Amino acid sequence: METYDVVVLGAGPAGLAAGLEAAKRGGKTLIIERESRPGGILKQCIHDGFGLIEFKEKLSGPEYAERYIRMVRDKNIPIMTSTFATKVLKDKDKFIITLVNSNKGVFEIESKTMILANGCRERTSKQIFIHGSRPSGVYTAGTAQYFINILGYLPCKKCVILGSGDIGLIMARRLTLEGAKVIGVYEAKTTPSGLTRNIVQCLYDYDIPLYLSRTITRIIGDDRVEGVIINEVDENMKPIKGTEKLVECDGVILSVGLIPENEIAESLGIEIDKFTKGPCVDHNFMTLEDGVFSCGNALHVNDLVDYVTESGRYAGERAVVYAKNNIEKNLVKVNMSVNDFLYVVPQYIDITSNNKKVVLYFRSREIRKNVVVQIKYDNKIVFTRKYRVLRPPEMQRIELDLTELKMSKDKDFCIVMKEGQY
Ligand SMILES: Cc1cc2nc3c(=O)[nH]c(=O)nc-3n(C[C@H](O)[C@H](O)[C@H](O)COP(=O)(O)OP(=O)(O)OC[C@H]3O[C@@H](n4cnc5c(N)ncnc54)[C@H](O)[C@@H]3O)c2cc1C
């Protein structure tokens, strides 16, 4: 059986960066990808705006992916494409990974570590309980994007978009450019879910209306969508009776959230964070299962691909350190207030780790203006940053150096947010 130091699941930007870093640091590495080509979701993102942090350039998704694919190929790191990982089992200090592809059928490989870089999936109409029949013409935004950008089909001519997530916003513009009429984007919350730059560049620039505090309560049509019923919603996002409005359309595009792909993590019994829906990790990007790492959108849904790449790089580096040294861990929880934060990643700090650099990613629960975010250890402030405004769609990043801290397990490590102190 072929044996590796690091096996990376997924050849999206997270997996490519993880594989590249692991190989650069001397780990025998293999990247597994279920699709026929590497690049992940970036293959279908033909708009620009990728790579501003990573390459200081505005690249399209395929261009960004291509740069990493080239770097991986230049290092002769194998990417096994059209190969699906169906099962992972831990056997003492190694993992047995069951793979399937059309060349070899079902087969197994072994690895000292695994990096879960298998991305996220979109929520569907079933998950948000829309009533009505199930006609054709209802797509998630990513599927509509795949139809237009990869297959060259226009999935509808006159549509509504439900949810103001970034992919939906980008698709509002894309459908308009391809000649479809986008009647409006309907969002149940009182504030948009997508990045401000996408609201401006994808809706306002094209006169596409954004309707807040509204949702679709029924889809009408038997074979094909003929319309939707839109209702206003109250502060608990419950539809308000008597506000029903019929909107005729032949397509419904759903942009109602992304969820990390965590089947493999769950099958290994790895603790999943109820806020991110991805695995809990320590600051080395290792999950609570020794030897399993997680990065990119499989860990938590990132807003920028540059951060996806960054997390992949760290996971790759630390997986090799683990594969070669099999280090013992001692974890301290990163505490947060759920009233202030949607989530914080990593969820733990490994106080025995030689790596003293911590990168924390967080999102605020609501829009907060003029706030101070502090990291406290043993009630002492070790980091402070002021923010003029924090919005849930915009992920924040904090870098910490723990070298000076003599950490022990019984002391509290927490992140706090205070208002009115800008
Ligand atoms: C529509 C859309 C627009 C976006 N626009 C922007 C933007 O403008 N700017 C920006 O910075 N970011 C943008 N992003 C975000 C960016 O594309 C993602 O953050 C990034 O692609 C996530 O990378 P990833 O490697 O974690 O996951 P993915 O790109 O999803 O890659 C995961 C890979 O894992 C593979 N995989 C999954 N399970 C298995 C398995 N069991 N076996 C083998 N392989 C498996 C999948 O096939 C996939 O190739 C956008 C995302 C989307 C969806």
The ligand as an SDF file (V2000), in Angstrom:
LIG
                    3D

 53 58  0  0  0  0  0  0  0  0999 V2000
  -19.6520   31.6980   -6.4360 C   0  0  0  0  0  0  0  0  0  0  0  0
  -18.4920   32.0620   -5.6070 C   0  0  0  0  0  0  0  0  0  0  0  0
  -17.9140   33.3030   -5.7720 C   0  0  0  0  0  0  0  0  0  0  0  0
  -16.7970   33.6450   -5.0260 C   0  0  0  0  0  0  0  0  0  0  0  0
  -16.2130   34.8760   -5.2270 N   0  0  0  0  0  0  0  0  0  0  0  0
  -15.0800   35.1980   -4.5550 C   0  0  0  0  0  0  0  0  0  0  0  0
  -14.3790   36.4540   -4.8180 C   0  0  0  0  0  0  0  0  0  0  0  0
  -14.8150   37.2690   -5.6260 O   0  0  0  0  0  0  0  0  0  0  0  0
  -13.2210   36.6940   -4.1680 N   0  0  0  0  0  0  0  0  0  0  0  0
  -12.7180   35.7870   -3.2750 C   0  0  0  0  0  0  0  0  0  0  0  0
  -11.6550   36.0320   -2.7130 O   0  0  0  0  0  0  0  0  0  0  0  0
  -13.3690   34.6100   -3.0010 N   0  0  0  0  0  0  0  0  0  0  0  0
  -14.5240   34.2960   -3.6150 C   0  0  0  0  0  0  0  0  0  0  0  0
  -15.1680   33.1020   -3.3860 N   0  0  0  0  0  0  0  0  0  0  0  0
  -14.6580   32.2330   -2.3680 C   0  0  0  0  0  0  0  0  0  0  0  0
  -13.6080   31.2480   -2.8580 C   0  0  0  0  0  0  0  0  0  0  0  0
  -13.8850   30.7870   -4.1090 O   0  0  0  0  0  0  0  0  0  0  0  0
  -13.6250   30.1310   -1.8800 C   0  0  0  0  0  0  0  0  0  0  0  0
  -13.3320   30.7350   -0.6410 O   0  0  0  0  0  0  0  0  0  0  0  0
  -12.5820   29.0710   -2.1870 C   0  0  0  0  0  0  0  0  0  0  0  0
  -12.7680   28.5190   -3.4660 O   0  0  0  0  0  0  0  0  0  0  0  0
  -12.6680   27.9430   -1.1640 C   0  0  0  0  0  0  0  0  0  0  0  0
  -11.6000   27.0870   -1.3750 O   0  0  0  0  0  0  0  0  0  0  0  0
  -11.5190   25.6260   -0.7810 P   0  0  0  0  0  0  0  0  0  0  0  0
  -10.2750   25.0480   -1.3240 O   0  0  0  0  0  0  0  0  0  0  0  0
  -11.7240   25.6610    0.6720 O   0  0  0  0  0  0  0  0  0  0  0  0
  -12.8050   24.8710   -1.3620 O   0  0  0  0  0  0  0  0  0  0  0  0
  -13.2370   24.5180   -2.8460 P   0  0  0  0  0  0  0  0  0  0  0  0
  -12.7830   25.5450   -3.8220 O   0  0  0  0  0  0  0  0  0  0  0  0
  -14.6980   24.2480   -2.7700 O   0  0  0  0  0  0  0  0  0  0  0  0
  -12.4470   23.1620   -3.1300 O   0  0  0  0  0  0  0  0  0  0  0  0
  -12.7670   21.9480   -2.4490 C   0  0  0  0  0  0  0  0  0  0  0  0
  -12.4090   20.7870   -3.3550 C   0  0  0  0  0  0  0  0  0  0  0  0
  -12.5460   19.5750   -2.6290 O   0  0  0  0  0  0  0  0  0  0  0  0
  -13.0470   18.5590   -3.4960 C   0  0  0  0  0  0  0  0  0  0  0  0
  -13.6490   17.4980   -2.6730 N   0  0  0  0  0  0  0  0  0  0  0  0
  -14.6870   17.5960   -1.7950 C   0  0  0  0  0  0  0  0  0  0  0  0
  -14.9380   16.4080   -1.2010 N   0  0  0  0  0  0  0  0  0  0  0  0
  -14.0560   15.5170   -1.7190 C   0  0  0  0  0  0  0  0  0  0  0  0
  -13.8180   14.1100   -1.5000 C   0  0  0  0  0  0  0  0  0  0  0  0
  -14.5280   13.4000   -0.6210 N   0  0  0  0  0  0  0  0  0  0  0  0
  -12.8390   13.5050   -2.2150 N   0  0  0  0  0  0  0  0  0  0  0  0
  -12.0990   14.2380   -3.0970 C   0  0  0  0  0  0  0  0  0  0  0  0
  -12.2750   15.5640   -3.3270 N   0  0  0  0  0  0  0  0  0  0  0  0
  -13.2270   16.2030   -2.6520 C   0  0  0  0  0  0  0  0  0  0  0  0
  -14.0480   19.3530   -4.3410 C   0  0  0  0  0  0  0  0  0  0  0  0
  -14.3300   18.6980   -5.5630 O   0  0  0  0  0  0  0  0  0  0  0  0
  -13.3250   20.6820   -4.5560 C   0  0  0  0  0  0  0  0  0  0  0  0
  -12.5550   20.7120   -5.7320 O   0  0  0  0  0  0  0  0  0  0  0  0
  -16.2820   32.7320   -4.0980 C   0  0  0  0  0  0  0  0  0  0  0  0
  -16.8920   31.4850   -3.9160 C   0  0  0  0  0  0  0  0  0  0  0  0
  -17.9870   31.1500   -4.6620 C   0  0  0  0  0  0  0  0  0  0  0  0
  -18.6380   29.7950   -4.4270 C   0  0  0  0  0  0  0  0  0  0  0  0
  1  2  1  0
  2  3  1  0
  2 52  2  0
  3  4  2  0
  4  5  1  0
  4 50  1  0
  5  6  2  0
  6  7  1  0
  6 13  1  0
  7  8  2  0
  7  9  1  0
  9 10  1  0
 10 11  2  0
 10 12  1  0
 12 13  2  0
 13 14  1  0
 14 15  1  0
 14 50  1  0
 15 16  1  0
 16 17  1  0
 16 18  1  0
 18 19  1  0
 18 20  1  0
 20 21  1  0
 20 22  1  0
 22 23  1  0
 23 24  1  0
 24 25  2  0
 24 26  1  0
 24 27  1  0
 27 28  1  0
 28 29  2  0
 28 30  1  0
 28 31  1  0
 31 32  1  0
 32 33  1  0
 33 34  1  0
 33 48  1  0
 34 35  1  0
 35 36  1  0
 35 46  1  0
 36 37  1  0
 36 45  1  0
 37 38  2  0
 38 39  1  0
 39 40  1  0
 39 45  2  0
 40 41  1  0
 40 42  2  0
 42 43  1  0
 43 44  2  0
 44 45  1  0
 46 47  1  0
 46 48  1  0
 48 49  1  0
 50 51  2  0
 51 52  1  0
 52 53  1  0
M  END
$$$$
